[in-house]
Amino acid sequence: MKPDVPSQTNTLDRREFLAAASTAALTFSVVPSHVLGGSKSVPPSEKINVAYIGAGTQGIRQLMEALPKQELKIVSVCDPNTDSADYVGWGLNEIRDKVRAFLKKPDWDQGVEGCRCGRKVGQEIIEAYYGMNAPGGQYHGCSTYIDFRELLDKEKDVDALYIMTPEHLHGTIAMAAMNKGKHVIQHKTLANVLYEARLSRDTARKTGLATHMFCSAGIGSTATIAEWIQAGAIGDVREVHNWSTRPFWPQGMTELPKDKPSVPKGLDWDLWLGPVPQRPYHPAYTHAVFRGWRDFGSGALGDMGNYSFFQIWKILKLGAPTTVEAMASQYWAIVDLLWKKQVNTVSFPQASTVHFEFPAREGMPPVSVHWYDGGMRPPKPVELEEDGQDMPEEGMLFVGDKGKLLGGFMGDNPRLIPQKKMDAFTKPPETLPRPIGELDQWIRACRGGQPSDASFENVYPFAETISLGNIALRVDKKLHWDTANMQFTNSPEANKLLRRPEYRKGWEL
């Protein structure tokens, strides 16, 4: 397997390299922090050399946030797809227009139809951006790789990996990076299998490296809500309701695609699959639509719950739930002129509700957290009826002994309801620290400073909870969870879902 940059290739062919790399990079063998030289912090006098893994739509969007950071230097980009215009954006020409504005090139991608992404596109943007301030207006210092394992083997000066891949690869790549002594920042979720999420946390803990998972950990309203609740604005919180309009992507499929289109030119399907057992390529799996499949994504809860659960967990100081129970939409089909319920073993439902129970902690009473997606939401509070207001499409509602607090999906723009209660409320002074931006939190940690608020250690409790919720969607009963022993106490069936049922050879964890 050769990297795309000739000057950085070696004589190993692909099979030889993969055979040699699989054990070293993928087997869970933590390198102690003292062997790595302490925390491997990067001094302020040096740039943090970053390898960027994953150049799809979210990867390109995030790339344009990372490149202007003076503390970072992106030296390499990796993706199993070379360059194609078949990605799914938020709007016609959304990605293209953002890149044009970012690079100050109004004719960038002129004549290209569709949403264009891939490692060559990532390299193009990186070099164009750095070239804007380089002598002669050109820069050619970004290598490209198809396989993250080869990148880790070759790019010795890389300090950190920035992981923006589909979710089934998060744990695999993050652990491979940390075992090589690299700091890690990645998109949510921690992993789409609980076993891998826990391994990621444990690897970060043992290596002492700087980690961060994007989950809206830079929102200031989180501290505001915490201060209001601590001031007794709604009394003791007994319930939290959180609802999302997702999924926007296909979900509820009851079987895998049966047709077998050809693998597109420039896509290494084997590497895209990663640890998931071999299956024929199909565009129903790739790019933004991976989220709906159990093997590759974590559904609406995993996609959006990380953003809002970070806020809820921080405000209420939550850990792991004691119970979880879920309800999912069903699908029926006409088979031989009879109605037949279709059993879904491959995808997340089109709509669901998930209910979690948490014990008392730090002077706070037991609390229940209720999640809704796919158009589901809690009943409209009487306080909104009193104000003559509609129930928002998305939101976060705290229910206390003495009132209710309503905010946006992630707790933004919080207010007491009804309005007369908000009008009479005297806001307490700001006593809790407000967070800096997510990237800045991670950069600070890479420099040897305070760990990120969204370090793997810090996000694990709600990442675990999200995994439990997705398991409950597959088991029709109320589940009792023992986090210390990582097992459900009342369901052998659910315990089988804590791990990936099968790993492809060479990708075991």
C-alpha positions as CSV (number, residue, x, y, z in Angstrom):
1,M,0.0,0.0,0.0
2,K,1.5,3.3,-1.0
3,P,0.7,6.8,0.1
4,D,-0.4,9.2,-2.5
5,V,2.7,11.3,-2.2
6,P,5.6,9.6,-4.1
7,S,8.3,11.3,-1.9
8,Q,6.9,9.5,1.2
9,T,6.4,6.0,-0.1
10,N,8.4,2.9,0.7
11,T,8.8,-0.5,-0.8
12,L,6.1,-2.4,1.2
13,D,3.3,-3.5,-0.9
14,R,-0.3,-3.3,0.4
15,R,-0.6,-6.9,1.6
16,E,2.8,-6.9,3.4
17,F,2.0,-3.6,5.1
18,L,-1.4,-4.6,6.3
19,A,-0.2,-7.9,7.7
20,A,2.6,-6.1,9.6
21,A,0.4,-3.2,10.7
22,S,-2.7,-5.0,11.8
23,T,-1.3,-6.4,15.0
24,A,0.7,-3.3,16.0
25,A,-1.9,-0.7,15.3
26,L,-5.2,-2.5,16.0
27,T,-4.6,-4.8,18.9
28,F,-5.6,-3.2,22.2
29,S,-2.2,-2.9,23.8
30,V,-1.8,0.3,25.7
31,V,1.7,1.9,25.8
32,P,2.2,3.4,29.3
33,S,2.5,7.1,29.5
34,H,6.0,6.9,30.9
35,V,7.2,5.0,27.8
36,L,5.7,7.8,25.7
37,G,7.6,10.4,27.6
38,G,5.0,11.7,29.9
39,S,1.9,13.3,28.4
40,K,3.7,14.1,25.1
41,S,2.6,17.8,25.4
42,V,3.6,20.0,22.6
43,P,5.4,23.2,23.8
44,P,3.9,26.6,22.9
45,S,6.9,27.4,20.7
46,E,6.0,24.6,18.3
47,K,3.1,23.9,16.0
48,I,0.9,20.9,16.8
49,N,1.4,18.7,13.7
50,V,-2.0,17.2,12.9
51,A,-3.0,14.4,10.5
52,Y,-6.6,14.8,9.4
53,I,-8.5,11.5,9.0
54,G,-11.8,11.7,7.1
55,A,-12.6,14.2,4.4
56,G,-16.3,13.8,3.9
57,T,-18.9,16.6,4.3
58,Q,-18.5,17.1,8.0
59,G,-14.7,16.6,7.6
60,I,-14.5,19.4,5.1
61,R,-16.7,21.7,7.2
62,Q,-14.5,21.0,10.3
63,L,-11.3,21.4,8.3
64,M,-12.2,25.0,7.6
65,E,-12.5,25.6,11.3
66,A,-9.2,23.9,12.1
67,L,-7.0,25.5,9.5
68,P,-7.1,29.1,10.8
69,K,-5.9,27.9,14.2
70,Q,-2.3,29.2,14.5
71,E,-1.3,26.5,17.0
72,L,-2.1,23.7,14.5
73,K,-0.4,22.6,11.3
74,I,-2.3,20.0,9.2
75,V,0.4,18.1,7.5
76,S,-1.5,15.1,6.1
77,V,-5.0,14.0,5.1
78,C,-6.3,10.5,4.9
79,D,-9.5,9.0,3.4
80,P,-10.3,5.8,1.6
81,N,-12.1,7.9,-1.0
82,T,-10.0,9.8,-3.5
83,D,-12.3,12.5,-4.9
84,S,-16.0,12.3,-5.9
85,A,-19.0,14.6,-6.1
86,D,-21.6,12.2,-4.7
87,Y,-21.8,13.4,-1.1
88,V,-24.9,14.7,0.6
89,G,-24.9,18.3,1.7
90,W,-27.3,20.6,3.6
91,G,-28.2,22.5,0.5
92,L,-27.3,22.9,-3.2
93,N,-23.7,23.9,-3.4
94,E,-23.5,24.3,0.4
95,I,-19.9,22.9,0.7
96,R,-18.7,24.5,-2.5
97,D,-19.9,27.9,-1.5
98,K,-18.3,27.6,2.0
99,V,-15.0,26.6,0.5
100,R,-15.1,29.5,-2.0
101,A,-15.7,32.0,0.8
102,F,-13.0,30.3,3.0
103,L,-10.3,30.3,0.3
104,K,-11.5,33.6,-1.2
105,K,-11.7,31.8,-4.6
106,P,-15.1,32.6,-6.2
107,D,-14.4,30.2,-9.0
108,W,-13.3,27.2,-6.9
109,D,-14.9,24.0,-8.4
110,Q,-16.5,26.0,-11.2
111,G,-18.5,23.6,-13.4
112,V,-18.6,20.7,-10.8
113,E,-22.1,19.3,-10.2
114,G,-22.8,17.7,-6.8
115,C,-21.1,17.8,-3.4
116,R,-17.4,17.1,-3.8
117,C,-15.3,15.6,-1.0
118,G,-12.4,13.1,-0.5
119,R,-8.8,13.1,0.4
120,K,-7.7,15.0,-2.7
121,V,-10.2,17.7,-2.0
122,G,-9.0,17.9,1.6
123,Q,-5.4,18.2,0.4
124,E,-6.5,20.9,-2.2
125,I,-8.1,23.0,0.5
126,I,-5.3,22.6,3.0
127,E,-2.6,23.6,0.5
128,A,-4.6,26.4,-1.0
129,Y,-5.2,27.9,2.5
130,Y,-1.6,27.7,3.6
131,G,-0.6,29.0,0.2
132,M,-2.5,32.2,0.8
133,N,0.3,33.3,3.2
134,A,3.2,31.4,1.7
135,P,6.0,32.9,-0.5
136,G,4.8,32.9,-4.1
137,G,1.3,32.0,-3.0
138,Q,1.9,28.3,-3.1
139,Y,2.2,25.5,-0.6
140,H,2.8,21.8,-1.3
141,G,3.4,20.3,2.2
142,C,0.4,18.1,2.8
143,S,0.7,14.4,2.1
144,T,-2.3,12.1,1.4
145,Y,-2.9,8.6,2.5
146,I,-5.6,6.0,1.9
147,D,-4.9,4.0,5.0
148,F,-4.6,5.6,8.5
149,R,-2.4,2.8,9.6
150,E,0.2,3.6,7.0
151,L,0.0,7.2,7.9
152,L,0.7,6.4,11.6
153,D,3.6,4.2,10.5
154,K,5.2,6.8,8.2
155,E,4.4,10.3,9.5
156,K,6.8,10.2,12.5
157,D,6.4,14.0,13.2
158,V,2.7,13.9,13.6
159,D,1.6,14.9,17.1
160,A,-2.1,14.3,16.8
161,L,-5.0,12.8,14.8
162,Y,-8.1,14.7,13.9
163,I,-10.7,12.0,13.3
164,M,-13.8,12.8,11.1
165,T,-14.7,9.4,9.8
166,P,-18.0,7.4,10.0
167,E,-18.7,6.3,13.5
168,H,-17.8,2.6,13.1
169,L,-14.1,3.6,12.7
170,H,-13.9,6.1,15.6
171,G,-12.7,3.7,18.3
172,T,-10.4,1.7,16.0
173,I,-8.6,4.8,14.7
174,A,-8.5,6.6,18.1
175,M,-7.0,3.7,19.9
176,A,-4.4,3.1,17.1
177,A,-3.4,6.7,17.4
178,M,-3.1,6.8,21.2
179,N,-1.1,3.6,21.2
180,K,1.3,5.4,18.9
181,G,1.5,8.3,21.3
182,K,-0.7,10.7,19.4
183,H,-3.2,13.1,20.9
184,V,-6.7,12.7,19.5
185,I,-9.6,14.9,18.7
186,Q,-12.7,13.3,17.0
187,H,-16.2,13.8,16.0
188,K,-19.0,12.3,18.1
189,T,-19.8,9.6,19.0
190,L,-17.0,8.1,21.0
191,A,-17.7,4.7,19.3
192,N,-20.8,3.1,17.9
193,V,-20.2,0.0,20.2
194,L,-20.0,0.3,23.9
195,Y,-17.0,-2.0,24.3
196,E,-15.0,0.2,22.0
197,A,-16.1,3.4,23.7
198,R,-14.9,2.0,27.0
199,L,-11.6,0.9,25.5
200,S,-11.1,4.4,24.0
201,R,-11.7,5.9,27.5
202,D,-9.3,3.4,29.1
203,T,-6.6,4.0,26.5
204,A,-6.8,7.8,27.0
205,R,-6.7,7.3,30.8
206,K,-3.6,5.1,30.6
207,T,-1.6,7.0,28.1
208,G,-2.3,10.4,29.5
209,L,-2.7,11.9,26.0
210,A,-5.0,14.9,25.2
211,T,-8.3,13.8,23.9
212,H,-11.5,15.6,22.9
213,M,-14.9,14.5,21.4
214,F,-16.9,17.2,19.6
215,C,-20.2,17.6,21.5
216,S,-20.9,21.3,21.8
217,A,-18.8,21.6,24.9
218,G,-18.3,25.3,24.3
219,I,-21.8,26.5,25.0
220,G,-22.0,29.1,27.7
221,S,-25.7,28.6,28.5
222,T,-24.8,25.3,30.2
223,A,-23.3,27.2,33.1
224,T,-26.3,29.6,33.1
225,I,-28.8,26.8,33.5
226,A,-26.7,25.2,36.2
227,E,-26.6,28.6,38.1
228,W,-30.4,29.0,37.8
229,I,-31.0,25.5,39.1
230,Q,-28.6,25.9,41.9
231,A,-30.3,29.1,42.9
232,G,-33.6,27.1,43.2
233,A,-35.3,28.6,40.2
234,I,-37.4,25.4,39.6
235,G,-36.6,23.4,42.8
236,D,-35.1,19.9,42.7
237,V,-35.0,18.6,39.1
238,R,-37.0,15.4,38.7
239,E,-37.2,15.0,34.9
240,V,-35.4,16.1,31.8
241,H,-37.0,15.9,28.3
242,N,-34.9,16.3,25.2
243,W,-36.2,16.0,21.7
244,S,-34.8,16.1,18.2
245,T,-36.2,16.3,14.6
246,R,-33.6,13.8,13.5
247,P,-33.1,11.5,11.7
248,F,-32.9,13.4,8.4
249,W,-31.2,10.3,6.7
250,P,-32.8,7.0,5.9
251,Q,-33.6,4.8,8.9
252,G,-36.0,1.9,9.6
253,M,-34.7,-0.3,6.8
254,T,-35.6,-3.9,7.5
255,E,-33.0,-5.6,5.2
256,L,-29.7,-4.9,3.6
257,P,-29.6,-3.8,0.0
258,K,-29.8,-6.7,-2.4
259,D,-28.4,-5.1,-5.6
260,K,-24.6,-5.0,-6.1
261,P,-23.4,-1.9,-7.9
262,S,-19.7,-1.6,-8.8
263,V,-17.4,0.1,-6.3
264,P,-16.8,3.7,-7.5
265,K,-13.4,4.4,-9.0
266,G,-11.1,5.9,-6.3
267,L,-12.9,4.3,-3.3
268,D,-11.1,1.6,-1.3
269,W,-14.2,-0.3,0.0
270,D,-12.2,-2.6,2.1
271,L,-10.7,0.2,4.1
272,W,-14.1,2.0,4.4
273,L,-15.6,-1.2,6.0
274,G,-12.8,-1.3,8.6
275,P,-13.8,-3.8,11.4
276,V,-17.2,-4.6,9.9
277,P,-17.5,-8.0,8.3
278,Q,-17.2,-8.0,4.5
279,R,-20.3,-7.2,2.4
280,P,-20.8,-5.9,-1.1
281,Y,-20.4,-2.1,-1.7
282,H,-23.6,-0.1,-1.8
283,P,-24.1,3.7,-1.8
284,A,-26.8,3.2,0.9
285,Y,-24.0,2.7,3.4
286,T,-21.5,5.5,2.6
287,H,-21.1,9.2,3.2
288,A,-23.8,10.8,5.3
289,V,-26.2,7.9,5.1
290,F,-24.1,5.5,7.2
291,R,-25.8,6.8,10.4
292,G,-29.0,4.8,10.0
293,W,-27.2,1.4,9.9
294,R,-26.4,-0.4,13.2
295,D,-23.1,-1.6,11.9
296,F,-21.8,1.8,10.8
297,G,-23.7,4.5,12.8
298,S,-25.6,5.1,16.1
299,G,-28.8,6.5,14.8
300,A,-30.5,9.8,15.8
301,L,-29.6,9.3,19.5
302,G,-25.9,8.8,18.7
303,D,-25.9,11.6,16.2
304,M,-27.6,14.3,18.2
305,G,-27.7,13.0,21.8
306,N,-24.0,13.7,22.3
307,Y,-24.6,17.5,21.7
308,S,-27.4,17.8,24.2
309,F,-26.4,15.1,26.7
310,F,-23.1,16.9,27.4
311,Q,-25.1,19.8,28.7
312,I,-27.6,17.7,30.8
313,W,-24.8,15.6,32.3
314,K,-22.7,18.7,33.3
315,I,-25.7,20.5,34.7
316,L,-27.0,17.6,36.8
317,K,-23.7,15.8,37.4
318,L,-24.9,12.6,36.0
319,G,-23.0,9.3,35.7
320,A,-24.4,6.0,34.3
321,P,-28.1,5.2,34.4
322,T,-29.5,2.4,36.5
323,T,-32.2,1.5,34.0
324,V,-33.0,2.1,30.4
325,E,-36.2,1.4,28.4
326,A,-37.0,2.2,24.8
327,M,-39.9,2.2,22.3
328,A,-39.4,2.3,18.6
329,S,-41.5,2.8,15.5
330,Q,-42.6,-0.4,13.7
331,Y,-42.9,-1.3,10.0
332,W,-45.5,-3.6,8.5
333,A,-45.7,-4.9,5.0
334,I,-48.2,-6.8,2.9
335,V,-46.9,-10.3,2.2
336,D,-49.1,-12.9,0.3
337,L,-52.1,-10.6,1.0
338,L,-51.4,-10.7,4.7
339,W,-50.2,-8.0,7.0
340,K,-46.8,-9.0,8.4
341,K,-44.7,-7.2,11.0
342,Q,-41.2,-6.7,9.6
343,V,-38.4,-7.5,12.1
344,N,-35.7,-5.0,11.9
345,T,-32.2,-6.3,12.7
346,V,-30.1,-4.0,10.6
347,S,-31.1,-0.4,11.1
348,F,-32.2,2.2,13.7
349,P,-35.9,3.0,13.8
350,Q,-37.5,6.0,12.0
351,A,-38.7,7.3,15.4
352,S,-38.1,6.4,19.0
353,T,-38.3,7.4,22.7
354,V,-35.8,6.2,25.3
355,H,-36.2,6.6,29.1
356,F,-33.3,6.5,31.5
357,E,-33.3,6.5,35.3
358,F,-30.5,7.9,37.5
359,P,-29.8,7.6,41.2
360,A,-29.4,10.5,43.7
361,R,-25.9,12.1,43.6
362,E,-24.1,15.1,45.2
363,G,-27.2,16.4,47.0
364,M,-29.5,16.0,44.0
365,P,-32.5,13.6,44.0
366,P,-33.0,10.7,41.6
367,V,-33.9,12.0,38.1
368,S,-35.2,10.5,34.8
369,V,-34.1,11.6,31.4
370,H,-36.4,11.1,28.4
371,W,-35.2,11.2,24.8
372,Y,-37.4,11.6,21.7
373,D,-36.6,11.6,18.0
374,G,-38.2,11.2,14.6
375,G,-40.9,13.7,15.3
376,M,-41.7,12.4,18.8
377,R,-41.8,14.8,21.7
378,P,-43.2,15.2,25.2
379,P,-46.7,16.5,25.8
380,K,-47.0,20.3,25.6
381,P,-46.5,21.8,29.1
382,V,-49.5,23.7,30.5
383,E,-47.2,26.7,30.9
384,L,-46.8,27.0,27.2
385,E,-50.6,26.8,26.8
386,E,-50.9,29.7,29.3
387,D,-48.5,31.7,27.2
388,G,-50.3,30.8,24.0
389,Q,-47.0,29.4,22.5
390,D,-46.4,26.3,20.4
391,M,-44.3,23.4,21.4
392,P,-40.9,23.8,19.7
393,E,-39.8,21.2,17.2
394,E,-36.7,20.6,19.2
395,G,-35.9,21.4,22.8
396,M,-34.7,20.6,26.3
397,L,-37.1,20.8,29.2
398,F,-36.1,20.6,32.9
399,V,-39.0,19.7,35.2
400,G,-38.5,20.6,38.9
401,D,-40.5,20.5,42.1
402,K,-41.3,24.2,41.7
403,G,-41.4,24.9,38.0
404,K,-40.0,24.2,34.5
405,L,-37.1,25.5,32.5
406,L,-37.2,25.4,28.7
407,G,-34.4,25.8,26.3
408,G,-33.4,25.0,22.7
409,F,-32.2,21.5,21.9
410,M,-28.8,22.0,23.5
411,G,-30.1,24.2,26.3
412,D,-29.5,27.5,24.4
413,N,-31.7,30.5,25.1
414,P,-33.0,29.1,28.4
415,R,-36.1,30.6,30.0
416,L,-38.5,29.8,32.8
417,I,-42.1,29.1,31.8
418,P,-44.6,30.6,31.9
419,Q,-43.3,34.0,30.9
420,K,-44.6,35.6,34.1
421,K,-42.3,33.4,36.1
422,M,-39.3,34.5,34.0
423,D,-40.3,38.1,34.3
424,A,-40.3,37.8,38.1
425,F,-37.1,35.9,38.3
426,T,-33.9,37.6,39.5
427,K,-31.0,36.0,37.8
428,P,-28.2,34.9,40.1
429,P,-24.7,36.2,39.6
430,E,-22.4,34.3,37.2
431,T,-20.3,32.1,39.5
432,L,-19.4,29.2,37.2
433,P,-16.7,29.4,34.5
434,R,-17.7,29.8,30.9
435,P,-16.0,27.4,28.5
436,I,-13.6,28.4,25.7
437,G,-14.2,26.9,22.3
438,E,-13.9,23.2,21.8
439,L,-10.8,23.3,19.6
440,D,-9.1,25.7,22.0
441,Q,-9.9,23.3,24.9
442,W,-8.1,20.5,23.1
443,I,-5.2,22.7,22.0
444,R,-4.7,23.7,25.6
445,A,-4.7,20.0,26.7
446,C,-2.1,19.2,23.9
447,R,0.1,22.0,25.4
448,G,0.0,20.2,28.8
449,G,-2.7,22.4,30.3
450,Q,-6.1,21.6,31.7
451,P,-7.9,18.6,30.1
452,S,-10.7,19.4,27.8
453,D,-14.2,19.5,29.2
454,A,-15.0,16.9,26.5
455,S,-12.0,14.6,27.0
456,F,-12.7,10.9,26.5
457,E,-12.8,10.5,30.3
458,N,-15.3,13.3,30.8
459,V,-17.7,12.4,28.0
460,Y,-17.7,8.7,28.7
461,P,-20.7,8.6,31.1
462,F,-23.1,10.0,28.5
463,A,-21.4,8.2,25.7
464,E,-22.1,5.0,27.6
465,T,-25.7,6.1,28.2
466,I,-26.2,6.6,24.5
467,S,-24.9,3.2,23.7
468,L,-27.2,1.7,26.3
469,G,-30.2,3.5,24.8
470,N,-29.4,2.1,21.3
471,I,-29.2,-1.4,22.8
472,A,-32.5,-0.9,24.5
473,L,-34.0,-0.1,21.1
474,R,-33.2,-3.7,20.1
475,V,-34.4,-5.4,23.3
476,D,-38.1,-5.1,24.2
477,K,-37.9,-4.8,28.0
478,K,-36.8,-2.5,30.7
479,L,-33.1,-3.1,31.2
480,H,-31.2,-2.8,34.5
481,W,-27.5,-1.7,34.1
482,D,-24.5,-2.5,36.3
483,T,-21.8,-0.1,35.0
484,A,-19.1,-1.3,37.3
485,N,-19.3,-4.8,35.8
486,M,-20.4,-3.6,32.4
487,Q,-23.4,-5.8,32.1
488,F,-27.2,-5.8,32.2
489,T,-28.3,-7.8,35.2
490,N,-31.6,-9.0,33.6
491,S,-30.9,-9.6,30.0
492,P,-28.3,-12.0,28.4
493,E,-29.7,-10.9,25.1
494,A,-28.8,-7.3,25.7
495,N,-25.3,-8.2,27.0
496,K,-24.5,-9.8,23.6
497,L,-25.0,-6.3,22.1
498,L,-22.3,-4.7,24.2
499,R,-19.6,-5.7,21.7
500,R,-19.4,-6.0,17.9
501,P,-20.6,-9.5,17.1
502,E,-17.7,-10.1,14.7
503,Y,-14.5,-8.4,13.6
504,R,-12.9,-8.9,10.3
505,K,-9.5,-10.6,10.6
506,G,-6.8,-8.1,11.3
507,W,-9.2,-5.5,12.8
508,E,-9.8,-7.2,16.2
509,L,-9.9,-5.1,19.4
